[in-house]
Amino acid sequence: MTPDIPHQIKALIASEIAEYPTEGRAGRMTLDAFRAALREPREVTVNFSGGITQKCWSVTRPNGPYRVIYLPTAGYFSLCVESDFGPLDIGVHGKAIGCYASV
């Protein structure tokens, strides 16, 4: 486990928050909901298609059955759904706020 990863994740998220458009009501509401869902990055095992698993980082609390995960090997965020076997990548990738707002 690399101790720098949580700091890198926090820096990426802080940058996204600073750049997120909040001129409209929808933007402000999305950003407020995202901020409320944030958690300290926590290492988790994520399941991918084909039975592949990878150590990743959970960055939000669940929003229903969904949560946002950081994939360090890819360098971006993913929306995952909770399953009986842990978080499952559902193919929604990109910025953390965008993944969160996809729900």
Contacts in CASP RR format, 6 or more apart in sequence:
PFRMAT RR
TARGET T0000
AUTHOR 0000-0000-0000
METHOD contacts of the structure
MODEL  1
MTPDIPHQIKALIASEIAEYPTEGRAGRMTLDAFRAALREPREVTVNFSG
GITQKCWSVTRPNGPYRVIYLPTAGYFSLCVESDFGPLDIGVHGKAIGCY
ASV
1 43 0 8 1.000
1 55 0 8 1.000
2 72 0 8 1.000
5 41 0 8 1.000
5 57 0 8 1.000
5 70 0 8 1.000
5 72 0 8 1.000
6 40 0 8 1.000
6 41 0 8 1.000
6 57 0 8 1.000
9 41 0 8 1.000
9 57 0 8 1.000
9 59 0 8 1.000
9 70 0 8 1.000
10 41 0 8 1.000
12 70 0 8 1.000
12 96 0 8 1.000
13 38 0 8 1.000
13 59 0 8 1.000
13 96 0 8 1.000
16 95 0 8 1.000
16 96 0 8 1.000
16 97 0 8 1.000
17 31 0 8 1.000
17 34 0 8 1.000
17 35 0 8 1.000
17 97 0 8 1.000
20 27 0 8 1.000
20 30 0 8 1.000
20 31 0 8 1.000
20 97 0 8 1.000
21 27 0 8 1.000
22 28 0 8 1.000
22 31 0 8 1.000
30 97 0 8 1.000
30 100 0 8 1.000
30 101 0 8 1.000
31 97 0 8 1.000
33 63 0 8 1.000
33 100 0 8 1.000
34 60 0 8 1.000
34 96 0 8 1.000
34 97 0 8 1.000
34 100 0 8 1.000
34 101 0 8 1.000
37 60 0 8 1.000
37 61 0 8 1.000
37 63 0 8 1.000
37 68 0 8 1.000
37 100 0 8 1.000
38 59 0 8 1.000
38 60 0 8 1.000
38 61 0 8 1.000
39 58 0 8 1.000
39 59 0 8 1.000
39 60 0 8 1.000
39 61 0 8 1.000
41 57 0 8 1.000
41 58 0 8 1.000
41 59 0 8 1.000
41 70 0 8 1.000
42 57 0 8 1.000
42 58 0 8 1.000
43 55 0 8 1.000
43 56 0 8 1.000
43 57 0 8 1.000
43 58 0 8 1.000
44 55 0 8 1.000
44 56 0 8 1.000
44 57 0 8 1.000
44 58 0 8 1.000
44 69 0 8 1.000
44 86 0 8 1.000
44 87 0 8 1.000
45 53 0 8 1.000
45 54 0 8 1.000
45 55 0 8 1.000
45 56 0 8 1.000
45 86 0 8 1.000
45 87 0 8 1.000
46 53 0 8 1.000
46 54 0 8 1.000
46 55 0 8 1.000
46 56 0 8 1.000
46 69 0 8 1.000
46 71 0 8 1.000
46 78 0 8 1.000
46 80 0 8 1.000
46 86 0 8 1.000
46 87 0 8 1.000
46 88 0 8 1.000
46 89 0 8 1.000
47 53 0 8 1.000
47 83 0 8 1.000
47 85 0 8 1.000
47 86 0 8 1.000
47 87 0 8 1.000
47 88 0 8 1.000
47 89 0 8 1.000
48 54 0 8 1.000
48 88 0 8 1.000
48 89 0 8 1.000
49 89 0 8 1.000
54 71 0 8 1.000
54 73 0 8 1.000
55 72 0 8 1.000
56 69 0 8 1.000
56 70 0 8 1.000
56 71 0 8 1.000
56 72 0 8 1.000
56 78 0 8 1.000
56 87 0 8 1.000
57 69 0 8 1.000
57 70 0 8 1.000
57 72 0 8 1.000
58 67 0 8 1.000
58 68 0 8 1.000
58 69 0 8 1.000
58 87 0 8 1.000
59 67 0 8 1.000
59 68 0 8 1.000
59 69 0 8 1.000
59 70 0 8 1.000
59 77 0 8 1.000
59 96 0 8 1.000
60 67 0 8 1.000
60 68 0 8 1.000
60 96 0 8 1.000
60 100 0 8 1.000
61 67 0 8 1.000
62 82 0 8 1.000
63 100 0 8 1.000
63 103 0 8 1.000
64 103 0 8 1.000
65 81 0 8 1.000
65 82 0 8 1.000
66 79 0 8 1.000
66 80 0 8 1.000
66 81 0 8 1.000
66 82 0 8 1.000
66 103 0 8 1.000
67 79 0 8 1.000
67 80 0 8 1.000
67 82 0 8 1.000
67 87 0 8 1.000
68 77 0 8 1.000
68 78 0 8 1.000
68 79 0 8 1.000
68 80 0 8 1.000
68 96 0 8 1.000
68 99 0 8 1.000
68 100 0 8 1.000
69 77 0 8 1.000
69 78 0 8 1.000
69 79 0 8 1.000
69 80 0 8 1.000
69 87 0 8 1.000
69 89 0 8 1.000
70 76 0 8 1.000
70 77 0 8 1.000
70 78 0 8 1.000
70 96 0 8 1.000
71 77 0 8 1.000
71 78 0 8 1.000
71 93 0 8 1.000
74 93 0 8 1.000
76 93 0 8 1.000
76 94 0 8 1.000
76 95 0 8 1.000
77 93 0 8 1.000
77 94 0 8 1.000
77 95 0 8 1.000
77 96 0 8 1.000
77 98 0 8 1.000
77 99 0 8 1.000
78 89 0 8 1.000
78 90 0 8 1.000
78 91 0 8 1.000
78 92 0 8 1.000
78 93 0 8 1.000
78 94 0 8 1.000
78 99 0 8 1.000
79 90 0 8 1.000
79 91 0 8 1.000
79 92 0 8 1.000
79 93 0 8 1.000
79 99 0 8 1.000
79 100 0 8 1.000
79 102 0 8 1.000
79 103 0 8 1.000
80 87 0 8 1.000
80 88 0 8 1.000
80 89 0 8 1.000
80 90 0 8 1.000
81 87 0 8 1.000
81 88 0 8 1.000
81 90 0 8 1.000
82 88 0 8 1.000
92 99 0 8 1.000
92 102 0 8 1.000
93 99 0 8 1.000
END
